Amino acid sequence: VDGTCEYVLDPDDPETWGGEEGDECYVDKEVLNEDGVWTCHHDAEAGRDACIFHLPVTEKDGEAVVDAFLAALDDAATGEDPETKERKLQFLGSRFGEFDLTDTLPEVVEGQIDVDLTHSEIEGILDWSDSIFTTARLRLQALRCAKSASFESVKFGGDVDFTNAEFSGDVDFSDVEFSEDAIFWDTEFGGDINFRCVEGAEFGGAANF
């Protein structure tokens, strides 16, 4: 389709999702097309072959990427077709500089739909403090965060999957609320991790480490 991002994530080609030969791809098979790949549906940037999420970090404005992410969440909230909503909330293989949502706190309430950031990379600080994500599942499998990350006081209303995610810096989960399952299989933390479980972190479902 003219004007659509040309990024393709092929589970059999690690170069398309930041992996190396022999690495496991964590993309949900349900989002793959009949050719066994995932194609991005977001609009390409003017004069470019890729959307703002898949352009290299050095070739885009970091705040504009966050604004586009928030706009996609808003668009999905006002849409009526479930399949269109789901596609709008797929950000597989995205590249972010800083991923700071604190200036415009999102409140995502899409109980039957996933938000998918599998195999995405954040080169700067991630700060989702006080955000609300009520989705069927927030997919953060194989997420790569190069610096510190804060999920302080975030309310996760559905399942959250951090399988194989890597956090190179400190991670703050203080006062976080997990209403459903929280999955941390093979998650790597390179810095300090703060759950403050006694003082505030709440697990409403299973917590798998």
N, C-alpha and C positions, 0 to 999 in steps of 0.2 A: 504494500500500500504506500503510495507516494506520501512523503512527509512523516513516515513512521520510523522510529529508531530501528537500526539494522542490527543491534546487538542480539546475538544468539548464544544461549548457554547450552552446551552439549555435554551431558554427563560423561560421555566417553572421551572428551577432549579437555583435560585439566587446564589447559591454557585459557579456556573460556571462562573459568571460574576461579582463577588465581591459585590453582593447585599444581601439584607436580605428579609425574608419572608414579602410579601406585597409590595415590591418595584416594580416599573415598569421597564421592559426591553425595551431598545430603539433600538434594532437591527432591521434593515430594513428587512422585511419579504422576500424581493426578494433575499437575500443572503442565505436563509435557504434551506436545501435540502428537499427531499421528506419525511424525517422523522421529519421535523420541527426543525432541529438543524443546527448550523453552524460548519463545521469541518475545521480545519486549514490544509492548503496544503503545508506549508513551510517544508523544510527538517528538520528532527530531528537532534540534535547535536550528535556527535559520542558517542555511548554508553548510550544515553539518550532516553527517550520516547517523549521528547518535543523539539521544535525548540528553537532557541536563544531568540525569542520574548516571549515565554511562560514559560521559566525557571524562578524560583524565582530570584529576583534581587541579592540576596546574593550569588547566585551560578553561576554568569556570570560576564564577564568584560563589564562595561558600555559602553566603547568606541566601543567595538566589536558589541554591539547591534545597536548603531547608524550607524556604518559602514554597517551592514547588511540591515538596513532600506534604506540607500542610494543606496546600491547595488540593492535592489529590485526595487527601482524607476528607476534605469538605465536599468535593465533587461526588465522592462515593456516598457520602451521607445523604445527599439530595437526589441521587439516582434511584430508579425504581427497578431496573432489571438486575437480578442477583449476579448473573454472569458478568455483566459490564462492571458492576461494583467490585467483584472479585478481581478482575483484570486491573482495575485502577489501583488496587491495593497490593499489587505484585511489584516488588522492587528488587528482584533477585540480581545479585552481582553488581549492585550500585556502589558508587564511590563517593564518599563524603570527606570533606575537610573536617571542620568542627561540626558536630551534630547536636546543636543546642536548641532545645524546644522551649526553654523557660521564658522567652519573650512573648510567645503566643502559646499558652498551654493548651495542648489538644485534649479533647474529650471525645474519644472514638467509641461509639456505641453501635457496633455491628455484630450482634451476637451470633450470627450464623455464618460469618465470613472470616477468612484468615487475612492477616496482614503479614506479608512474606518478605523478609529481608535476608533470606538465606544467601550465604557466600558474599555478603556485602562487606566493604572495608571502610573503616573510619580512621583517617590519618590524624585527626585532632582529638580534642576532648569531646566525649559524649555526655550530655547532660539532659536527662529526661525528667528531672525532679518535678514532682507534683502533677505529672501527666496522668491521664486516665485512659486505659485501653480495655474496652469491653468487647472482645472479639472471640470467635470460636477458638482461634489459636493465633498467638503471635509467634511467628517462626523466625528465630534468630540463630538457626543452626549454622555452624562454621562461620559465624560473624568474626571479623578481625578488628579489634580496637587497639590502636597503637599507643594511646595515652590513657589518662584516667577516665573513669565512667561513673556517673551518678544516676541511680534509680531511686534516690531518696524520696520517700512518701508517694511513690508511684502506686496506683491502684490497677492491678491486672485482673480484669473481670473474667478472663477465660484462661485456657492453657497457655503456658509460656515455655518455649523450647529453646534452651541454650546449648543443645548438644554440640560438642566439638567447637564451641566458641572459644576464642582466645582473647584475653584481656591482658595487655602488656603492663598497664599501670594499675594504680589503686582502683578498687571498685566499692561503691557505697550502696548497700541495699537497706540502709537503716529506715525503719518505719514503713517498709514496703508492705503491700497487701497482695497476696496471691490467693484469689478466690477459688481457683481450680488448681490443676496440676502444674507444678514447676519442675522442669526437667533440666538437669545439669550433667548429663552423662558426658564424660571425657572433656568437660570444660576446664580450660587452663587459666589460672590466675597468676600473673607475673609479679604483682605487687600485693599490698595489703587488701584484705576483703573484710567489709564490715556489714554484718547482718543485724547486729543488735537485737538478736532474737528475744532476749528476755524483756527488753524495753519497748519493743514495738513491732517487729516484723511478724507478719501473720501469714500462716499457710492454711488456706481453706480446703485444699485438696492434698494429693500426694506430693511430696518433695523428693525427687529422685536424684541422688548424687552418685 
